[in-house]
Amino acid sequence: MLKREELLRIFESVGAIRHGHFELSSGLHSGTYVQCALVLQYPRFAEKLGQALAALFSDARIDAVVSPAIGGLIIGQEVARALPEPRLSSGGGVPAVFVERDASGMMTLRRGFSLNPEQHVLVVEDVWTTGGSTQEAIRVVEEAGARVVAAGALIDRSGGKIDFEVETQSLIQLPIASYEPEDCPLCRQGSMAIKPGSRYVRSVS
């Protein structure tokens, strides 16, 4: 099992933990941003992280992994790959399904994906800040009639504030302060929040 220090080294080695003034996808502001995509772009790192996260659920029966797009796609796939063959299997292993937003902005199952009431589901995300995307994914799974048995993430930056009402595990607890825009001390200092993304990555590379 990878130790916390080893995990942090992997993230820091590719610049996935950044410092500055950021507007997160939740709308909150923060002085630190974690971009898991910079780690997961490397298949060997993604495989290691998927194996480590899957190991945290070794005692659970898991028939499918569901992840919110886009952040959870790669790690959901790697966690599913690392899990043992499910009871009802087509021979392809644990399926890695993702939910995505429709035209109205609601998370939903698309692309022919489906779940059934017999399936025990693990919901996997890259980073938890408010936990909103994971909560939406849990809702979609439950509306499909399947059972969410646990939720997992690479990094929990919430400081333990999230309650999903299912078993939760994360590889790294990384409490990072985040603020409503009107209460942001960085804004009060006069700096402008950046929405992290490809433009920002190019500007610092």
N, C-alpha and C positions, 0 to 999 in steps of 0.2 A: 504494500500500500504506500502510495506517495505521501510524504510528510508535507505539512503546511509550508515549510520553508522551501521545499523542492517545487511545490506548486507555484508559489509566488515567484520563484526564480524563472520558471517557464513563462509566466505572464510578463514579467519585467524584461526578460531577454528580447522580447519582440515589441516592446513599447506599448503593451496593452493596458497598462495602468498609467494614466496621464494626469498632469496637474495644471490647473488654470482656472477658467471660469466658464462653466458649461450649463446649457439648458438641456435637461434630460428629456427622454421621450414622455415621461410622466408630466412634464411642464415644470417640475421643480428645478431649482438651481443648485449647483454644487461646485466645490473647488477641486474635485477629483472625479475622473471619468474612467470607467472600465470598459474597454472595447474588446470583448471576447473574440470577435471575428478575426482580429489580428493574430490570435493564437490558433484558432480553429482553421485558418487558411493552410496550416501545415498538417498534413494528414497524420504524421506520426505523433505529433502533440495531441491532435484530436482523438486519435485512437487511445492514447494513454489516459487522457482525461475521461473519455467515455468508459474505459475499463474501471477507473477509480470510482467514478460516480455509480456505476452499476453495482460495484462491490458493496456499496452502502445499503443495497436492497436485496442482498443475497438470500435473506430468509423469507422474502415475500414471493407470492405467486404473481407473476406479471405476464399477461397475455398480449399486451400491446403497449407501445409508448406513444404518447400524444404530446406534440410540442406546438407552441404558438409561433407562427411565422413573423418575422424572418429569423429573429435571434435564436430560437430554439432548434432550428432545422438540423444543423450539422451535429450538434451535441446529442440531439434526440436520436439521430441515426446511429451514432457511435455507441450510445448506451444500449440501444436495441440490439446492435451487433454483439455486444459483450454479454448479453443475458442468455441464460440457457433456453433451449428449444421449448416453446410453450406446449401445453397439453394438447390443444387442438391445433395442429400445425400442418401447413402445406409443404413443409420441408425447407422453407425459406427463412426460418428463424422467427424471432419476435418482430411483428410488423412495426414500422416507424411511420406514424400518421401525423399529419400536421393540420392545424386549423389556421384559417386566414380570414381577413376582413372582406365582407362582401361590399357591394356598392353603397350600402347604407352605413358602413363602418362597423357592422356587427361581426364578431368572430363566428365562423361556421365551418362545417365540414364541406369540402368541395372536391372536385376532380374524381368523383366516384368513390371516395373514401367512405367507409361505413364501420360502425361498431355494433356489437350485439350484447344482449343482457348477460351472457355468460362470461364476458371478458372482464378481467381484472386489469386496470389501466394505471400506468405510471405516467404522470405529467412531468415533462422535463423542460427546463428553461435555462438560458445562459446566466442571466443576472436577475436577482430580485432586488428591487428598490421599494416600490409600493406593493408589488405582487399582483398588479392589475391584470396583466396578460395571462398569468397562471390561473387566476380566479376565473377569467373568461373561458379559458380552456377547460377547466373543471366543469363549468356550467354546460359547455357544449357536450362533453362526455356524458354527463348525467342526463341531459335532455335526450341523448341517443339511447339511453337505457343501460349503458355500461356502468361499471363500478370503479370509481377512483380509489385506489388503495394507498397511494402515496404521491408526493411531489418532490422533485429534486432540482437542484441548480448547481452550477459550477461555483457561483459566488453569491452569498447573501450579504448585501450591503445595508440591510434594513435595521441592523442592531437588534434583531429579535422581535421586531414590532409586528410581524405578519403572522396571522393565524389562518391557515387554510382548512382547519378542521379535519385534516388527514395527517398521516405521518409525514414529516418533512426532514430532508437531509440536504446539506450542501457541503461541497468540498472545502470551501474557504469561507469563514466568517470574517467579513471586512467592513466593519461599521464605518460609514462615511457620512458626514453631516450633509444634509440637503435642506433647502429652504424654499418656502413659497416666494415667488418673485418679489412681492412687496416687503418681505422680511429679510431679503438677501443682503448680508453685509458686504459682499463683493460688489453688488450694484451700488450700495451706498458709497463705496470707495471710488465709484465712477467708472469701473471697468464694464465692458460689454460682454454679455454671455454669448458663447458660441454654441450652435447646435452641432455636435460632433457628427462627422460623416466624411465622405470621400474628399471633399474640398479641404477640410481641416487636415486630414491625413497627408494630402499632397503638400500642404503649406509647411508642414514641419518635417517632411522627409528629406 
